[in-house]
C-alpha cells in the first residue's frame, strides 16, 4: 500500500487533535483513502509535546524548517497560528511543491490573497476548511456543492465563545462579565477573549467565506465589526419580549454591484432556526439562486471537531496524490482569472431594521421628541416599549424600526444623544 | 477553452431543471470549472420537450441510446427514474467509459451494488448526491468531509411531502387525508403519493446513506419501514402535550456488530432542532466520533434544488476531466475491498422509547390491567395521560414508555389488543 507522509507544524490544541486523529483512526482512514497517512514529522518549540502526545520515535522535531524542507513529506499541516511565522512556513512549503492544510483564519483573512497567489503560481493546493466553522463543511459546500448557483448570501453564527456567552445571558440573566467568566472557567473562552468578543474572529471567517461565495478577493479590512461587549441582560430581555433572540451574526449579501459584509449583534426572530442554535454551536445559512437556503450547524471550534475538518482536507490532498492530480479546484472557488474586485458597501449605506434602547428621563413629551427626530430622518417605528414610570432616574425606552439607512440612524442617534433627557449613549 | 460535453437522459422535472441551470448559469459555471459545460444531447420519449425547454437546435433526441453511445459525450446524466431502463442505460454508459450522474434513489437502493461494482470494474465514476436530500450535501459530507470519523449515526427528515403533511396536521389539526389533498394541490405531493407516505422513498435514501456511513453494501431489504398514513390529529395533539412533535424519521445507528436502520413516525422533543424543521424542508444529523453532531437542512426535493445537486456532481466530474483523473473517491465512501457485510438488526431487537394510544372503554381497572400487562413484559411507563370520562364509547389512553425492546412491545400490544375494553388496534 502507498504511504503518504504528513508533516505537522505546531502541536497546540488543534495540532495535537490532528495527531491523535491520524494515529487513532488510522485504519479507518486507510479504508477510505486506500493509502496510509503516515505522520512523518511533527514540530513544536515546546519539547515536552513529544512525551505528552506519545509521538512515535523519530517524529518529533523542534524546528519547523525540518518539516517543510523534508523531501519525503507530501503534505504540510500548519497549526501554529499567528501571522508571520505561519505565513512564511506556508510560503516555503508551497515553494517546495508541498500542498498545505491550515486552519489559520486570521492569516487567511489578512494575507490570504498573497498565499493564494503563490499557491496558484506553483499549482499547489492550499486547503482551509477548518478555518471557518470547525466541523461544518462550509467551504466544501460553497466550492463544490453549490457551483451551479449564484450565491446570494452567507450568514450565520461563527463564534462559539460569543454564542455561549449570549446563551448564558439569555438563559440565566447574568451580566456579560459573569457569562464571560463562566465561559473561561468551562474552557470555551480563551484567557484573552478579545478576538472573540470584539467580533474579530467572526470577521476573519466572514472575510474568507465572502470571497469564496461571490468570486472576489479576500477583503477583511472593509468588513464592519461590532462585538458583544455592550450587550446587557436588559437588551436580551427586551428582545425576548419582542420575540427575538440576540446573536452575534456574520452577514454577507451579494447585491450585484456591491457586497454587504458585516459582523454585529443581531435580533433573530424565535421562528428562525438560527435563534435556536445555542451554547457553543455554530450555524450558517447559505442561499443560492437555484438551491434556496441551506443550513449547516455543528460545533464551530474545539480540538476534535477542528481536527476532523483538518483531516478531511488532508484526505482530499491524499486523494489527489493517489489520483496523480493537483490544483483540481480553484482555491477561491472561481478560476483565478475570474476573481473580480467587488466593493464592500460602507456600513452607513446599509439598509436594515434597528433596535434602540434609550435611557431616558421619564418626563412628558420625551417619546414625542425622540420619535420626532427619528421621523425627521425618515426612520419609522415598528414597535415601542416603555417601562413603567419611576419616581426618579431614567427608564428604558425600547424601539424597533422598519428598514432604515444606517447613515440616517447615526445622524438621528447623535441628535437624540444630545437631548437633556437622555442619560446614556443609546 | 476546453468544452466538456454533457448528455441528459430524461427531461422530466429534474432533467428540465438541469437543462435550465446549465443554460442559464453557463458563464457562472465556466468561472468555477475553467471549462464550458456544453449540453450536447438531451433525450426524452416526449418530443414536445424540445420546444417546451427551448432546447438549442440539434440537442434533442428521442432515443436515449443516441446519448449513451455518442463518442463525443463526456458525462451522462440519468434523469429518467424507474429501475429497468435507467439501470440498463447507466450500465451501458459505464461500459462506454462515461461517468454518470443520477438522482435515482429507488434504483440505487435496490440495484446500487451492481451499479457500483460495474463502475469500479471500469474505473468510471457514478455520482448520486441528488439522490438523497436534494440541496443538502449529505453524500459529499460523508464521503469527503467526515473521512477522519467513525460515523455513529445518520438520522433525519428525508421526505418533504411527509414533512409537509405532518406540519399541516400539526398546525391546522386537519386529517391526514385533507393534508395530503392540500399537499397535492400545492404541488408538493405526487398524484400517486404512495412512495412518499408509506415511507418507501425515505427508506431508499436511508439505504444509500447507511451504506456510505458505515462502509457496508447497500441493504434496502432489511430496513424497517412504517409510513405516516395512520397518524391522526389526536396523536399529534397528544405528542404536543407531552412536548414532542411527530416527524417521519429515517434513523440509522452504528452499533459496531450491527446496524439499526429504520423509518417510522418518531416523537421529537421541542428542544431538538429537528422538531422545528417544518413544511417541505428536510434535515439530517450526522454524528461522528470526533466531530460530534452536524446538522444539514434545506429543500429536500423540487426542480431546482435537486438540479443544483446534479450540477454539483457534473462539475465534480468535469473537474476530474480537467485534472485528467477519475475514480478519485470510492463510490461507497470506503475502498471496495473494505466494504463489510454488517447486518441490519431486525426491528424486534430494537430498544427505544414508545408512544401508545389505546382506545379503551372507560371502566374501572382498565388502566391497571393495561399497565399490568406492560409490566409483565418489562415495559415501564414514563407518562400516562387519560382524557376525562365519557358517558359512552371509548376514551384515548396515552402512554409514553421508558426504553423497551420492540419484541416485548409487540407481544404486550397483542395481549392488550385482545382485551374486551380495547376498541381499536392500538
Interface residues (C-beta under 8 A of the other chain):
Chain A: X17 X21 X25 X28 X29 X30 X31 X32 X33 X34 X129 X135 X136 X137 X140 X141 X144 X145 X146 X147 X148 X149 X150 X215 X273 X276 X277 X283 X288 X289 X290 X291 X292 X293 X294 X295 X296 X297 X298 X299 X304 X305 X307 X308 X309 X311 X312 X314 X315 X316 X319 X320 X322 X323 X324 X325 X326 X327 X328 X329 X330 X333 X334 X335 X338
Chain B: X17 X21 X25 X28 X29 X30 X31 X32 X33 X34 X129 X135 X136 X137 X140 X141 X144 X145 X146 X147 X148 X149 X150 X215 X273 X276 X277 X283 X288 X289 X290 X291 X292 X293 X294 X295 X296 X297 X298 X299 X304 X305 X307 X308 X309 X311 X312 X315 X316 X319 X320 X322 X323 X324 X325 X326 X327 X328 X329 X330 X333 X334 X335 X338
